[in-house]
Amino acid sequence: MTTTTDIVPDSERRGLIGALPPRLRPFASLMRLDRPIGSWLLYWPGAWSVALAGVYGRWDLFLWLGLGAFAMRSAGCVYNDIVDRELDRGVERTRLRPLASGRVSVTAAWVLTIALCLIGLIVLLQLNRPAQLLALGSLALVAAYPFMKRLTWWPQAWLGLVFSWGALVGWPAITGRLETPALWLYAGSVAWVIGYDTLYAIQDTEDDALVGVKSSARRLGDQAPLGITIFYALAVLLWSAAIWSVRPDWVALLALLPATLHLANQALRADPKDGEGALRLFRSNRTCGLLVFLGMLAVGLSTR
């Protein structure tokens, strides 16, 4: 017989989740409260866009976008687990997730998803109309994402379209219209996401093969480090184009040097046989996002 203790992962016994009342822990686990990296990665493209646009007194947007990233990433995780609950039961890393293990009902998970989306709605109301309309445009992409791993070897590309959407929202939130720099930022972020999510997928290549889940890490195989290098290089080139479209000055491009070196270090250390190492490199993209943000902020404020 399986006991409750057998189906509760260690992550629910320690840290932030472990400090919560036992009844709340499975819901916190659904939201990935113990893994804030996803919220950071969703947050950065929007913050870059606001920063490069020059901020113009809307410093509060950085906080609102942070709250929105947390709420929508959490909602996305719950929705993803609803869709993937059968697949998750067949993967060692995910079999103890609350829905896969039966500790949370599908109905309760939907209620949590709706509650988190209502928080996202509060954030949406803080934006101007163009930014609101663009933000709503991401919903179809978000809804389709969990199914991509069943349809294509490149679900990481679809994730890039979703996780980079903030770059299209942040710029019009400042300027009132969507312009070329935001498009360059968005394209660069998509390439960045494909690179770092390929790193993330390395840890699951064996389990994914067993359950028939597709990923860029499986498709690239031993060439995954080369693929990551190419996508990271493309990201830097596209971010450079965004900066150049705002300030056509070679000196301004130096703002990306720290992030470029950080990404180069990741690419050089990527090993398709080392899942734990790949996970550490993936998590370091929170720092990369900060470095890009500081560069975009410096350039954006210098053009005012």
Secondary structure as UniProt FT lines:
FT   HELIX           5..7
FT   HELIX           10..12
FT   HELIX           15..18
FT   TURN            22..24
FT   HELIX           25..30
FT   TURN            31..34
FT   HELIX           37..52
FT   TURN            53..54
FT   TURN            56..57
FT   HELIX           60..88
FT   TURN            89..90
FT   TURN            92..96
FT   TURN            98..102
FT   HELIX           106..124
FT   TURN            125..126
FT   HELIX           129..136
FT   TURN            137..138
FT   HELIX           139..151
FT   HELIX           155..163
FT   TURN            164..165
FT   HELIX           166..175
FT   HELIX           180..202
FT   TURN            203..204
FT   HELIX           205..211
FT   HELIX           216..220
FT   HELIX           221..223
FT   HELIX           224..246
FT   HELIX           250..253
FT   HELIX           254..256
FT   HELIX           257..269
FT   TURN            272..273
FT   HELIX           275..283
FT   HELIX           285..302
//
